[in-house]
Amino acid sequence: METIFEAKGYNDEKSFKVASLKLTKYASSWFDNIKKMREREHKKQIRTQSKVRSLMGRRFPPDSYM
């Protein structure tokens, strides 16, 4: 997806919007829960792809991670 975002010239905020629409199944439920949790804790809304990437990296490490 990063290649597509770069080719289309999307900024971090627009990349976030597109990527969040593409989440499916467990990842979509997980992200909805993250948004609700942040709202309850009075934290800022997530608005950038880099922030989502950071959160997802902690929850969904790559298969090669040891």
Secondary structure, DSSP 8 states (H G I E B T S, - for coil): -HHHHHHHT--HHHHHHHHHHH--HHHHHHHHHHHHHHHHTT------HHHHHHHHHHHS--TT--
